[in-house]
Amino acid sequence: MHAAESCADDQLIYVAVHCHGGIDRVEFSDIDMASHERGYPALLDITQRPAVGALVFARNAVAGDLWLADGTRVTIDRLQVVGRPQLQLHPEPRRPAHAGEAYDRQSRIFGDRGQAILATQRVAIIGLGGAGSLVNEYVARLGVGEILLIDPDRIEISNLSRVVGARRRDARSLLTAENRPEWVRRIGRGLAEPKVKIAARVAREASRTVTVTTVVDDVLEPEVAEMLKDCDHIFLAADAHSARRLVDVLTHQYFIPTTQVGAKVSLVEEGGEIADIFSAVRASVPGDGCLRCAQLISPVLLQEEAKSQGERRRQRYLDDADVPSPSVITLNAVAAAHAVNDWMMSVTGLTSDLVTPDRWMTIHPLIDETVEYSQRIDPRCPNCGPARFARGDARRLPTKVR
């Protein structure tokens, strides 16, 4: 009773957890089920939460019984344990179908079971530019079940050298060429294909079974951010610090593993010489530090991004124009390949639990060096600390205010 009252006070869901003997199969006993039927209606009244329930574990199996506030009773068919490696547990062993000829070579690595797990995955990609377009092709060719693509931008001629699958006609090059009048180029830019539409075409050409959902909008729009809550993994390939904060929160508030991926060429302010080149991969799981803890989210830039475009322009100096950052497809490919490999190894169970979890790395081709980082953890962090951790819908996501 005390535990149920604490859940009500803290806006948490009451779930009783216990263990039975066995290895690969488990189920509730008749006594267990009778106790649920006696006690769980009362627990729903006490907690006033959307559900109460119970889990019972064997060594490699789990069964669940959830009672919902609307009177529905649900059994758990699959439980996903996020971390490194990720685990999928069921009440009894599954016999996956043969992966088929299309995935024969890769299923020889992680087996038919691994291929079946990939087919259940719902992956989101935020940002379909140089890095995101590569992640999209990789996960589609691996055989994931569903891809959610989010990017508000349309393709431009300057994107063609690095966005996978982009064609000159997608950028309406006849209208947007440099020698055209500006009013013609403006029309052409408005008619250009959205980046997510190009990515969807690439994914469907790569896989006959993938389901693709495209969103031509900002991920910070509340209804767009809501779509991410049902994903198994999120790849962040966008530069905005507000998007980084949102992904941080989703990892720890909703237990969704995420990976930030990208590449950067930084220049010396005077002279335009190259200061550094690196590709970055930062994977996060619940309970570990986040991008904010690592000081990779700037409060100043968060405030800047929260302003309207007109306000941002008025605050800038005249010579501080929006100049595109340098970008090269091979740098993006290094980051995307590392990110997708790390995710694939984890979800298919190839990664050992002895490997240091959630490796963050930057790859520097100028000095031929790879640098690995230990994640910082700030126990008071507003993104991954107690105020957000496992809070689910009890806390609002950091999206645009309507």
URMO-V9255 format. One record per pair of residues at least 4 apart in sequence whose C-alpha atoms are under 7 Angstrom apart, sorted by sequence separation. I is the first residue (numbers start at 1). J is the second residue. D is the distance in whole Angstrom. If there is no record, write none. Layout:
I,J,D
I,J,D
This chain:
1,5,6
2,6,6
3,7,6
4,8,6
5,9,6
6,10,6
7,11,6
8,12,6
22,26,7
28,32,6
29,33,6
30,34,6
31,35,6
32,36,6
33,37,6
34,38,6
35,39,6
36,40,5
39,43,6
40,44,6
41,45,7
42,46,6
43,47,6
44,48,6
57,61,6
58,62,6
67,71,7
68,72,5
82,86,5
99,103,6
100,104,6
103,107,6
104,108,6
106,110,7
107,111,4
110,114,5
111,115,6
112,116,6
113,117,6
114,118,6
115,119,6
116,120,7
117,121,7
128,132,4
129,133,6
130,134,7
131,135,6
132,136,6
133,137,6
134,138,6
135,139,6
136,140,6
137,141,6
138,142,6
139,143,7
140,144,6
155,159,6
156,160,7
159,163,6
166,170,6
167,171,7
168,172,6
169,173,6
172,176,6
173,177,6
176,180,7
180,184,6
181,185,6
182,186,6
183,187,6
184,188,6
185,189,6
186,190,6
187,191,6
188,192,6
193,197,7
194,198,7
195,199,6
196,200,6
197,201,6
198,202,6
199,203,6
200,204,6
201,205,6
202,206,6
203,207,6
204,208,6
220,224,7
221,225,6
222,226,6
223,227,7
240,244,7
241,245,6
242,246,6
243,247,6
244,248,6
245,249,6
246,250,6
247,251,6
248,252,7
249,253,6
250,254,5
251,255,5
268,272,5
284,288,7
289,293,6
290,294,6
291,295,6
292,296,6
298,302,6
299,303,6
300,304,6
301,305,6
302,306,6
303,307,7
307,311,6
308,312,6
309,313,6
310,314,6
311,315,6
312,316,7
316,320,6
328,332,7
329,333,6
330,334,6
331,335,7
332,336,6
333,337,6
334,338,6
335,339,6
336,340,6
337,341,6
338,342,6
339,343,6
340,344,6
341,345,6
342,346,6
343,347,6
344,348,6
345,349,6
346,350,6
364,368,6
365,369,7
381,385,5
384,388,6
385,389,6
391,395,6
7,12,5
28,33,7
44,49,7
57,62,4
67,72,6
68,73,6
81,86,6
82,87,7
99,104,6
107,112,6
127,132,6
128,133,5
139,144,6
168,173,6
175,180,7
180,185,6
219,224,5
220,225,6
250,255,7
251,256,4
267,272,5
268,273,5
291,296,5
292,297,5
307,312,6
345,350,5
346,351,5
364,369,5
380,385,5
382,387,6
383,388,6
384,389,6
7,13,6
56,62,6
57,63,7
67,73,5
81,87,5
160,166,6
204,210,7
219,225,6
250,256,6
251,257,5
267,273,5
268,274,6
284,290,7
291,297,6
345,351,5
363,369,6
364,370,6
379,385,6
382,388,7
7,14,6
44,51,7
55,62,7
56,63,5
66,73,6
67,74,6
80,87,6
81,88,6
125,132,6
160,167,7
251,258,6
267,274,4
268,275,5
363,370,4
44,52,6
55,63,6
56,64,6
66,74,5
80,88,5
99,107,7
107,115,6
266,274,6
267,275,5
304,312,7
362,370,6
363,371,6
55,64,4
65,74,6
66,75,6
79,88,6
80,89,6
175,184,6
176,185,4
266,275,5
361,370,7
362,371,5
4,14,6
54,64,6
55,65,7
65,75,5
78,88,7
79,89,5
175,185,5
266,276,5
361,371,5
362,372,7
54,65,5
64,75,5
65,76,6
78,89,6
79,90,7
265,276,6
266,277,6
361,372,4
40,52,7
53,65,5
54,66,7
64,76,5
78,90,5
176,188,5
200,212,6
265,277,5
360,372,6
361,373,6
53,66,4
63,76,6
77,90,6
99,112,5
175,188,5
176,189,7
264,277,6
265,278,7
359,372,7
360,373,5
52,66,6
53,67,6
77,91,7
98,112,6
157,171,6
264,278,6
359,373,7
360,374,7
51,66,7
52,67,5
97,112,7
155,170,7
156,171,5
263,278,6
264,279,6
51,67,5
52,68,7
96,112,6
99,115,6
155,171,5
157,173,7
172,188,6
263,279,4
51,68,4
96,113,6
197,214,7
262,279,6
263,280,6
50,68,6
51,69,6
196,214,6
262,280,5
50,69,5
196,215,7
261,280,6
262,281,7
96,116,6
172,192,6
196,216,7
261,281,5
171,192,5
260,281,6
261,282,7
170,192,6
171,193,7
194,216,7
259,281,7
260,282,5
121,144,6
122,145,6
123,146,6
124,147,6
125,148,6
126,149,6
127,150,6
128,151,6
170,193,5
220,243,7
233,256,6
234,257,7
235,258,6
236,259,6
237,260,6
259,282,5
260,283,6
119,143,6
120,144,7
121,145,5
122,146,5
123,147,5
124,148,4
125,149,5
126,150,5
127,151,5
232,256,6
233,257,5
234,258,5
235,259,5
236,260,5
237,261,5
259,283,4
44,69,7
118,143,6
119,144,5
120,145,5
121,146,6
122,147,6
123,148,6
124,149,6
125,150,6
126,151,6
229,254,7
233,258,6
234,259,6
235,260,6
236,261,6
237,262,6
258,283,6
259,284,6
118,144,5
119,145,4
258,284,5
62,89,6
63,90,7
118,145,7
257,284,6
258,285,7
28,56,7
61,89,5
62,90,5
63,91,5
257,285,5
60,89,6
61,90,5
62,91,5
257,286,7
61,91,5
133,163,6
134,164,6
26,57,7
61,92,6
133,164,6
255,286,6
26,58,6
130,162,5
166,198,6
25,58,7
130,163,5
165,198,6
24,58,7
129,163,6
251,285,6
252,286,5
23,58,5
24,59,7
26,61,6
251,286,6
252,287,7
13,49,6
20,56,7
22,58,5
23,59,5
24,60,5
25,61,6
26,62,6
27,63,6
15,52,6
16,53,6
17,54,6
18,55,7
19,56,5
20,57,6
21,58,6
22,59,7
23,60,5
24,61,5
26,63,6
155,192,6
165,202,6
13,51,6
14,52,5
15,53,5
16,54,4
17,55,5
18,56,5
19,57,5
20,58,6
23,61,7
154,192,6
155,193,6
4,43,7
8,47,4
13,52,6
14,53,7
15,54,5
16,55,6
17,56,6
18,57,6
19,58,6
154,193,5
155,194,6
7,47,6
8,48,7
154,194,4
155,195,6
5,46,7
153,194,6
154,195,5
4,46,7
5,47,6
153,195,6
248,290,6
4,47,6
248,291,7
151,195,7
151,196,6
150,196,7
149,196,6
279,331,6
244,297,7
279,332,7
281,335,6
279,334,7
280,335,6
241,297,6
279,335,5
241,298,7
281,338,7
281,339,6
241,301,7
242,302,6
241,302,6
265,326,6
265,327,7
136,199,7
140,203,5
27,91,7
143,207,7
146,210,5
147,211,6
148,212,6
149,213,6
150,214,6
151,215,6
152,216,4
26,91,5
137,202,6
141,206,5
145,210,5
146,211,5
147,212,5
148,213,5
149,214,5
150,215,5
151,216,5
152,217,4
25,91,6
26,92,7
133,199,6
137,203,6
140,206,6
141,207,6
144,210,6
145,211,6
146,212,6
147,213,6
148,214,6
149,215,6
150,216,6
151,217,6
152,218,5
25,92,4
128,195,6
136,203,7
140,207,6
150,217,7
151,218,6
24,92,6
25,93,7
128,196,6
263,331,6
24,93,6
150,219,7
263,332,6
140,210,7
262,332,6
263,335,7
262,335,6
261,335,6
284,358,6
261,336,6
283,358,5
283,359,7
282,359,7
283,360,6
261,339,7
282,360,4
281,360,6
282,361,7
259,339,7
281,361,5
280,361,6
281,362,6
294,375,7
280,362,4
294,376,6
279,362,5
280,363,7
293,376,6
278,362,6
279,363,5
293,377,6
278,363,5
279,364,7
293,378,6
278,364,4
289,375,6
277,364,6
278,365,7
289,376,5
277,365,7
289,377,4
293,381,7
277,366,7
288,377,7
289,378,7
290,384,6
289,384,7
124,228,7
132,237,5
131,237,6
124,231,7
123,231,6
122,231,5
123,232,6
124,233,6
125,234,6
126,235,6
127,236,7
122,232,5
123,233,5
124,234,5
125,235,5
126,236,5
127,237,5
121,232,6
122,233,7
123,234,6
124,235,6
125,236,6
126,237,6
127,238,5
126,238,6
131,261,7
131,262,6
252,384,5
249,383,5
248,383,6
249,384,6
253,388,5
255,390,7
248,384,7
252,388,7
253,389,5
254,390,6
252,389,5
253,390,5
252,390,6
253,391,5
254,392,5
249,388,7
253,392,5
246,397,7
246,398,6
162,328,6
162,329,5
82,257,7
222,399,6
221,399,6
222,400,7
220,399,5
221,400,6
220,400,6
130,329,6
134,333,7
131,332,5
135,336,5
83,285,6
130,332,6
131,333,7
134,336,6
82,285,7
131,336,6
135,340,7
117,348,7
114,348,5
110,348,6
110,350,7
86,346,5
87,347,7
85,346,4
86,347,5
84,346,6
85,347,6
86,349,7
85,349,6
85,351,5
84,351,7
85,352,7
85,353,6
84,353,6
84,357,6
11,394,7
